[in-house]
């Protein structure tokens, strides 16, 4: 049993710290990966946000530039349309009357719009959305954004390229960046953009009239692309790209070659009116290195190796100590067996000599032989305790319950001890009220009672009194041994049943014994299904109570 307990303890001492170190290493690795991922996401979002703001801000500046084109006198839609066409980026311009009639078309013939993008179709779409949105005056939003989208933005399905749609946005009058000198709060008419992923139409509402100008996309985009990233910022180590929602690439900045896998890329839709443009950033391989896990793995691995090394050392030393202890127990066991044979012969011939001397009447010799028999009995009890303890350590201690009369058995043991105790001026009281018949191992009961009376002989000489009595109830019998000795301290009432544990005080200095008598006695009682306890209520000395079942189920 001891080796099994030692192995279990060793297993706990190894598994617990190794499990804790493994958990700590896993936690640190996950935390490092999470921190790196959060930093990557934060940087990517910042770069996309900066690029998006720069795109919309440049488009806002161009819008303000077109808004500044006005007639010096009374504003006239036709005059403003003619001035707009003079801008190098404007491909054609036209006006739309209150009745929706398109007039004064000015076309530089540098673009060929599709049938769905012609002036008549787009003018009708712009007028409709402006009427539905109630746009008749300069527009102001709660948040300071360059433009506000009229209607709902496109929502492409996940994993699929979005289909190009026409969107309408109005310029926000409260957008103002002092550093760039952008005008704000001084607009006298609403204006904005009507766009798809590749076609940009500037619109301005003058009373009931509508002025429109189609922008040459290549010229506009080229100007915007030059300012991303912001001038003065260090070139990104990764790749910043711009494409349409339908998947058509528009432009790319930064490193075109040394980039990481696309799974690390981040993208977002641009703000209005560029809602059908997608800006993406793919970091370089060296921009966001993987967490440096070597120190963590080294620390955790070193800790595990150290724990295993200490466990192996402990196991080796423990195994050696157990082996030495087993050798000692085996040696004591063999010696005890060797002593049993001559001891039995000594007792036999002492009894034969005592019977012969009784006939001659030699009292002195008879007394001497009585001492030999008493000491032989004590030596036999000590040897039996050692043998039983050795069997207990090997889990081979057993009992063989058989029918017996408890009072007769106890009376015989008390008769053997009475001369010894009375010879030391003890008052021996015996009261037998046990069951007429019960099942128990007579040798075991004799050994338990002998150990208890031996302790009275050793430790209770101060009180000079001992009581042995038996009693029984429906299912159990009790054997009670009391004395008026110094008693057992409260703190020691459990430890005295441990092997080799003895009360250490001036009262028992010089007292001989192995320290295993009570250990064996309690084990024998437990094998019967009973118990051996110290009564905590008895204050005049020590009281031991042996409880045995009338019909035990012996434990092996």
ZIJONOR-V749650 format. One record per helix or strand of 2 or more residues. SS is the DSSP state (h for helix, s for strand). FROM is the first residue (numbers start at 1). TO is the last residue. Records with the same first field share a line. If there is no record, write none. Layout:
SS: FROM-TO ; FROM-TO
//
This chain:
h: 2-67 ; 77-84 ; 115-117 ; 119-133 ; 178-180 ; 217-226 ; 262-264 ; 294-360 ; 363-393 ; 406-422 ; 442-459 ; 490-492 ; 495-497 ; 506-508 ; 517-527
s: 90-96 ; 102-107 ; 147-150 ; 167-172 ; 191-195 ; 200-206 ; 209-215 ; 239-244 ; 249-254 ; 266-269 ; 277-282 ; 402-404 ; 427-432 ; 438-440 ; 465-472 ; 476-483 ; 531-534 ; 542-549
//
